[in-house]
Amino acid sequence: MNYIPSLPTLDSHAHLRHTHSALDLSTCGAVLAMTVSLEEASHTITRNDQTILWGVGCHPGEVDAQQRFDERTFRDLIKHTPIVGEIGLDRRSQVPFDAQLKTFRTILTIVADNPRLVSIHSNHATAEVLDELEKRPISAAVLHWWSASNSRTKAAVQLGCHFSINPSIAEHSRFSKYVPIDHILLETDHGYDDSLQEIPTKIESTERLVAAKYLVDSGFLRHTVWNNFKNVMERINASDQLPDSLRRHFEAE
């Protein structure tokens, strides 16, 4: 593997306010910023951030977002980004599960024909998420906050899913026994009101935890995560949608 020195941290799932200025976000490292509604996503498509990629999402826990989900609007919004998220299923949501399923199925059907990196929520619904992914395969499913049985994790790996590992999962899960290192990304699940300056620190801490699980050093892990991200972007033919400031971090072949 040919290393490029001084790679920034890469956070594959965080929530950032679209009202932050580019200068505000300049300390965050590289971030895949998820939205929870189409309305929120509509405010991000005109941004031109150099280290932040904004997703188009419809969170299963957001009642208003689910009620207002519109297929045509979603199709229009994803033309502006290679990232979809946060979407998924949640058995503890106040949104009726049938309504969540309808939205989730619609999105999966669309991204099957319009490949995107898709960050998927699965709170108390890992079996249902896997079932939908088996029925509606997509190119780049990334399982966010994945907490499932070993057998379901193995099934997700067989489906080609990636896993975005946060500090809690890194510390307490046995994911490294079942998830190949080339299937992982790292995340903070940073909240809207959290300090932006915390993102790189949290990713660095997660790198150390995950590296220890795979018996590698944290520098190797950071390069591996960037290479995994690169491979996903190439799989969905989205590398040319990235700003040069992100694309230049991809390792030289």
Backbone hydrogen bonds in HBPLUS format (Angstrom, degrees):
<---DONOR---> <-ACCEPTOR-->    atom                        ^
c    i                          cat <-CA-CA->   ^        H-A-AA   ^      H-
h    n   atom  resd res      DA  || num        DHA   H-A  angle D-A-AA Bond
n    s   type  num  typ     dist DA aas  dist angle  dist       angle   num
A0030-ALA N   A0009-THR O   2.98 MM  21  6.04 154.5  2.04 164.5 159.3     1
A0011-ASP N   A0030-ALA O   2.85 MM  19  6.21 166.1  1.87 154.3 156.2     2
A0032-LEU N   A0011-ASP O   2.78 MM  21  6.19 151.9  1.86 165.9 173.9     3
A0012-SER N   A0186-LEU O   2.73 MM 174  5.78 171.9  1.74 155.3 157.8     4
A0189-ASP N   A0013-HIS O   2.87 MM 176  5.39 148.4  1.97 176.6 166.2     5
A0014-ALA N   A0032-LEU O   3.24 MM  18  6.43 141.5  2.40 154.9 157.1     6
A0034-MET N   A0014-ALA O   2.74 MM  20  5.92 161.3  1.78 172.1 178.0     7
A0015-HIS N   A0190-HIS O   2.82 MM 175  5.51 146.6  1.94 134.1 145.3     8
A0020-HIS N   A0017-ARG O   3.10 MM   3  5.69 168.6  2.11 116.3 120.0     9
A0025-LEU N   A0021-SER O   3.15 MM   4  6.50 150.7  2.24 147.6 155.0    10
A0026-SER N   A0023-LEU O   3.19 MM   3  5.09 155.8  2.25 100.9 108.2    11
A0028-CYS N   A0025-LEU O   3.20 MM   3  5.53 169.5  2.21 117.1 119.2    12
A0031-VAL N   A0051-THR O   3.02 MM  20  6.52 156.1  2.07 157.8 164.5    13
A0053-LEU N   A0031-VAL O   2.91 MM  22  6.33 165.3  1.93 163.9 168.9    14
A0033-ALA N   A0053-LEU O   2.70 MM  20  5.92 149.1  1.80 152.4 162.4    15
A0055-GLY N   A0033-ALA O   2.71 MM  22  5.94 158.1  1.76 167.9 164.8    16
A0035-THR N   A0085-GLY O   3.10 MM  50  6.30 152.4  2.18 136.2 128.0    17
A0059-HIS N   A0036-VAL O   2.90 MM  23  4.69 159.8  1.94 119.2 124.1    18
A0041-ALA N   A0037-SER O   3.03 MM   4  6.30 165.6  2.05 148.4 152.6    19
A0042-SER N   A0038-LEU O   2.92 MM   4  6.07 142.7  2.06 143.5 152.7    20
A0043-HIS N   A0040-GLU O   3.03 MM   3  5.59 152.1  2.11 113.7 121.7    21
A0044-THR N   A0041-ALA O   2.98 MM   3  5.31 158.4  2.03 112.0 119.0    22
A0047-ARG N   A0044-THR O   3.05 MM   3  5.44 161.6  2.08 113.7 119.6    23
A0056-VAL N   A0083-ILE O   3.21 MM  27  6.59 136.9  2.41 122.3 130.5    24
A0085-GLY N   A0056-VAL O   2.93 MM  29  5.39 148.0  2.03 104.7 114.9    25
A0058-CYS N   A0086-GLU O   3.04 MM  28  6.07 139.9  2.21 131.6 140.3    26
A0062-GLU N   A0059-HIS O   3.18 MM   3  5.47 167.1  2.20 112.8 116.8    27
A0066-GLN N   A0062-GLU O   2.99 MM   4  6.20 159.1  2.03 156.1 161.5    28
A0067-GLN N   A0063-VAL O   2.98 MM   4  6.22 159.7  2.03 152.2 158.1    29
A0068-ARG N   A0064-ASP O   2.95 MM   4  6.06 146.9  2.06 146.8 155.4    30
A0069-PHE N   A0066-GLN O   3.36 MM   3  5.22 159.1  2.41  97.5 103.6    31
A0074-PHE N   A0070-ASP O   2.98 MM   4  6.22 161.8  2.01 156.6 162.2    32
A0075-ARG N   A0071-GLU O   2.96 MM   4  6.21 164.8  1.98 154.2 157.7    33
A0076-ASP N   A0072-ARG O   3.02 MM   4  6.28 154.9  2.09 147.4 154.1    34
A0077-LEU N   A0073-THR O   2.93 MM   4  6.16 159.5  1.97 153.6 158.9    35
A0078-ILE N   A0074-PHE O   3.06 MM   4  6.27 161.8  2.09 159.5 162.6    36
A0079-LYS N   A0076-ASP O   3.35 MM   3  5.65 154.0  2.42 103.9 111.4    37
A0080-HIS N   A0077-LEU O   3.09 MM   3  5.90 168.6  2.10 122.7 126.3    38
A0081-THR N   A0078-ILE O   3.42 MM   3  5.36 171.9  2.43 104.6 106.9    39
A0117-LEU N   A0082-PRO O   2.92 MM  35  6.25 161.7  1.96 170.6 165.0    40
A0084-VAL N   A0117-LEU O   2.79 MM  33  6.05 163.4  1.82 164.4 163.7    41
A0119-SER N   A0084-VAL O   2.83 MM  35  6.31 158.3  1.87 161.8 165.3    42
A0087-ILE N   A0119-SER O   3.26 MM  32  6.56 167.7  2.27 162.3 165.8    43
A0121-HIS N   A0087-ILE O   2.70 MM  34  5.89 167.5  1.71 155.5 159.8    44
A0089-LEU N   A0121-HIS O   3.05 MM  32  6.01 153.8  2.12 139.1 137.9    45
A0093-SER N   A0090-ASP O   3.27 MM   3  5.42 165.8  2.29 109.9 112.0    46
A0091-ARG N   A0123-ASN O   3.06 MM  32  6.43 152.7  2.14 170.4 171.8    47
A0099-ALA N   A0096-PRO O   2.99 MM   3  5.36 125.2  2.30 105.7 119.6    48
A0100-GLN N   A0096-PRO O   3.09 MM   4  6.51 155.3  2.15 151.7 159.2    49
A0101-LEU N   A0097-PHE O   2.88 MM   4  6.14 162.6  1.91 154.8 159.2    50
A0102-LYS N   A0098-ASP O   3.04 MM   4  6.25 153.9  2.11 141.5 148.0    51
A0103-THR N   A0099-ALA O   3.17 MM   4  6.46 164.5  2.19 151.9 154.3    52
A0104-PHE N   A0100-GLN O   2.86 MM   4  6.06 172.3  1.87 160.0 162.6    53
A0105-ARG N   A0101-LEU O   2.83 MM   4  5.87 167.6  1.84 153.3 156.9    54
A0106-THR N   A0102-LYS O   3.05 MM   4  6.16 156.1  2.11 143.0 149.8    55
A0107-ILE N   A0103-THR O   2.98 MM   4  6.25 163.8  2.01 156.0 159.7    56
A0108-LEU N   A0104-PHE O   2.93 MM   4  6.16 167.7  1.94 155.3 158.8    57
A0109-THR N   A0105-ARG O   2.97 MM   4  6.07 158.0  2.02 146.7 152.6    58
A0110-ILE N   A0106-THR O   3.06 MM   4  6.32 152.7  2.14 145.6 152.9    59
A0111-VAL N   A0107-ILE O   2.91 MM   4  6.18 170.1  1.92 162.5 164.0    60
A0112-ALA N   A0108-LEU O   2.95 MM   4  5.97 132.1  2.18 140.3 151.8    61
A0113-ASP N   A0110-ILE O   3.14 MM   3  5.63 138.8  2.31 108.3 117.8    62
A0114-ASN N   A0110-ILE O   3.00 MM   4  6.13 124.4  2.32 133.7 149.3    63
A0118-VAL N   A0140-ALA O   2.90 MM  22  6.10 171.8  1.91 168.2 167.5    64
A0142-VAL N   A0118-VAL O   2.77 MM  24  5.75 160.8  1.81 166.5 159.7    65
A0120-ILE N   A0142-VAL O   2.85 MM  22  6.03 165.7  1.87 164.8 166.9    66
A0144-HIS N   A0120-ILE O   2.91 MM  24  5.48 161.0  1.95 143.3 148.9    67
A0125-ALA N   A0122-SER O   3.08 MM   3  4.96 160.6  2.12 122.8 116.8    68
A0129-VAL N   A0125-ALA O   2.96 MM   4  6.17 158.4  2.00 152.5 158.7    69
A0130-LEU N   A0126-THR O   3.01 MM   4  6.19 166.1  2.03 149.4 152.9    70
A0131-ASP N   A0127-ALA O   2.96 MM   4  6.16 155.2  2.02 144.4 151.8    71
A0132-GLU N   A0128-GLU O   3.00 MM   4  6.26 156.6  2.05 148.1 153.3    72
A0133-LEU N   A0129-VAL O   2.96 MM   4  6.22 155.1  2.02 150.8 158.1    73
A0134-GLU N   A0130-LEU O   2.88 MM   4  6.10 144.6  2.00 148.2 157.7    74
A0135-LYS N   A0131-ASP O   3.10 MM   4  6.33 150.1  2.20 141.6 149.4    75
A0136-ARG N   A0132-GLU O   2.80 MM   4  5.88 145.9  1.92 144.5 154.6    76
A0162-HIS N   A0141-ALA O   2.86 MM  21  6.18 168.5  1.87 159.8 163.6    77
A0143-LEU N   A0162-HIS O   2.78 MM  19  6.13 167.4  1.79 148.6 145.0    78
A0164-SER N   A0143-LEU O   3.05 MM  21  6.06 162.5  2.08 135.4 140.6    79
A0153-THR N   A0149-SER O   2.95 MM   4  6.24 155.2  2.01 151.7 159.4    80
A0154-LYS N   A0150-ASN O   2.92 MM   4  6.17 160.0  1.97 150.8 155.8    81
A0155-ALA N   A0151-SER O   2.98 MM   4  6.21 152.0  2.06 139.7 147.7    82
A0156-ALA N   A0152-ARG O   2.87 MM   4  6.12 151.6  1.95 146.0 153.3    83
A0157-VAL N   A0153-THR O   2.97 MM   4  6.29 153.9  2.04 149.7 156.5    84
A0158-GLN N   A0154-LYS O   2.99 MM   4  6.29 156.7  2.05 147.7 153.9    85
A0159-LEU N   A0155-ALA O   3.04 MM   4  6.33 133.7  2.26 138.5 150.9    86
A0159-LEU N   A0156-ALA O   3.13 MM   3  5.01 128.4  2.41  91.3 105.2    87
A0161-CYS N   A0156-ALA O   3.08 MM   5  5.55 160.3  2.12 159.1 152.8    88
A0160-GLY N   A0157-VAL O   2.87 MM   3  5.09 154.5  1.93 106.7 115.1    89
A0163-PHE N   A0183-HIS O   2.86 MM  20  6.28 148.6  1.96 158.6 169.0    90
A0185-LEU N   A0163-PHE O   2.85 MM  22  5.97 155.6  1.91 151.4 148.6    91
A0165-ILE N   A0185-LEU O   2.88 MM  20  6.18 166.1  1.90 141.2 137.4    92
A0187-GLU N   A0165-ILE O   2.93 MM  22  5.66 154.8  1.99 135.8 132.1    93
A0170-ALA N   A0166-ASN O   2.85 MM   4  5.97 162.7  1.88 162.5 168.4    94
A0171-GLU N   A0167-PRO O   2.98 MM   4  6.09 145.5  2.11 143.5 151.2    95
A0172-HIS N   A0168-SER O   3.03 MM   4  6.13 159.4  2.08 152.0 157.1    96
A0173-SER N   A0169-ILE O   2.92 MM   4  5.07 155.1  1.98 138.0 142.3    97
A0177-LYS N   A0174-ARG O   3.04 MM   3  5.92 165.0  2.06 127.7 132.0    98
A0178-TYR N   A0175-PHE O   2.92 MM   3  5.53 152.2  2.00 118.5 126.6    99
A0179-VAL N   A0175-PHE O   2.80 MM   4  5.69 147.8  1.90 163.5 172.3   100
A0183-HIS N   A0180-PRO O   2.90 MM   3  5.50 154.7  1.96 124.6 126.5   101
A0194-ASP N   A0191-GLY O   3.10 MM   3  5.24 162.9  2.13 109.6 115.0   102
A0198-GLU N   A0195-SER O   3.08 MM   3  5.55 159.1  2.13 111.7 118.3   103
A0199-ILE N   A0196-LEU O   3.24 MM   3  5.89 160.7  2.28 117.8 122.2   104
A0202-LYS N   A0198-GLU O   2.89 MM   4  6.05 161.5  1.92 162.9 168.0   105
A0203-ILE N   A0199-ILE O   2.98 MM   4  6.22 160.6  2.02 157.9 163.5   106
A0204-GLU N   A0200-PRO O   2.87 MM   4  6.05 161.4  1.90 149.9 155.2   107
A0205-SER N   A0201-THR O   3.02 MM   4  6.25 155.6  2.08 145.6 151.9   108
A0206-THR N   A0202-LYS O   2.94 MM   4  6.18 155.5  2.00 145.2 152.2   109
A0207-GLU N   A0203-ILE O   2.75 MM   4  6.01 153.5  1.82 153.1 161.0   110
A0208-ARG N   A0204-GLU O   3.15 MM   4  6.45 154.6  2.22 144.7 149.9   111
A0209-LEU N   A0205-SER O   3.13 MM   4  6.46 159.3  2.17 147.2 152.5   112
A0210-VAL N   A0206-THR O   2.84 MM   4  6.01 171.5  1.85 160.5 162.5   113
A0211-ALA N   A0207-GLU O   2.80 MM   4  5.79 160.0  1.84 147.6 154.3   114
A0212-ALA N   A0208-ARG O   3.09 MM   4  6.19 154.6  2.16 141.3 147.4   115
A0213-LYS N   A0209-LEU O   3.25 MM   4  6.57 144.8  2.38 138.3 147.4   116
A0213-LYS N   A0210-VAL O   3.02 MM   3  5.05 120.0  2.39  95.7 111.0   117
A0214-TYR N   A0210-VAL O   3.15 MM   4  6.53 148.2  2.26 150.0 158.0   118
A0215-LEU N   A0211-ALA O   2.88 MM   4  5.90 106.9  2.42 139.1 157.7   119
A0216-VAL N   A0211-ALA O   2.98 MM   5  5.06 169.9  1.99 142.5 145.1   120
A0215-LEU N   A0212-ALA O   3.31 MM   3  4.87 154.2  2.38  92.1  99.6   121
A0221-LEU N   A0217-ASP O   3.04 MM   4  6.38 156.7  2.10 149.3 156.6   122
A0222-ARG N   A0218-SER O   2.97 MM   4  6.20 155.8  2.03 145.3 150.4   123
A0223-HIS N   A0219-GLY O   3.23 MM   4  6.53 164.6  2.26 150.6 153.8   124
A0224-THR N   A0220-PHE O   2.91 MM   4  6.15 152.0  1.99 147.6 156.5   125
A0225-VAL N   A0221-LEU O   2.85 MM   4  6.11 160.8  1.88 158.1 161.8   126
A0226-TRP N   A0222-ARG O   3.03 MM   4  6.30 163.4  2.06 150.8 155.0   127
A0227-ASN N   A0223-HIS O   2.89 MM   4  6.09 154.2  1.96 145.1 152.8   128
A0228-ASN N   A0224-THR O   2.80 MM   4  6.08 150.3  1.89 149.2 158.0   129
A0229-PHE N   A0225-VAL O   2.92 MM   4  6.20 157.4  1.98 149.6 155.4   130
A0230-LYS N   A0226-TRP O   2.86 MM   4  6.11 159.1  1.90 147.7 153.9   131
A0231-ASN N   A0227-ASN O   2.89 MM   4  6.14 159.0  1.93 147.6 152.8   132
A0232-VAL N   A0228-ASN O   3.01 MM   4  6.31 152.6  2.09 146.8 153.7   133
A0233-MET N   A0229-PHE O   2.96 MM   4  6.25 166.3  1.98 155.7 159.1   134
A0234-GLU N   A0230-LYS O   2.90 MM   4  6.17 155.7  1.96 153.9 160.9   135
A0235-ARG N   A0231-ASN O   2.91 MM   4  6.04 149.1  2.00 140.8 149.6   136
A0236-ILE N   A0232-VAL O   3.13 MM   4  6.44 147.6  2.24 150.0 157.2   137
A0238-ALA N   A0233-MET O   2.78 MM   5  5.03 176.6  1.78 157.4 156.5   138
A0237-ASN N   A0234-GLU O   3.06 MM   3  4.77 160.2  2.10  99.9 104.8   139
A0241-GLN N   A0238-ALA O   2.87 MM   3  5.29 159.0  1.91 116.0 123.1   140
A0242-LEU N   A0239-SER O   3.16 MM   3  5.61 166.4  2.18 113.6 117.6   141
A0246-LEU N   A0243-PRO O   2.96 MM   3  5.59 151.4  2.04 118.0 125.8   142
A0247-ARG N   A0243-PRO O   3.03 MM   4  6.30 171.8  2.04 158.6 160.7   143
A0248-ARG N   A0244-ASP O   2.96 MM   4  5.82 156.3  2.01 150.2 153.3   144
A0249-HIS N   A0246-LEU O   3.01 MM   3  5.61 158.0  2.06 116.3 123.2   145
A0250-PHE N   A0247-ARG O   3.06 MM   3  5.63 163.9  2.09 116.0 121.1   146
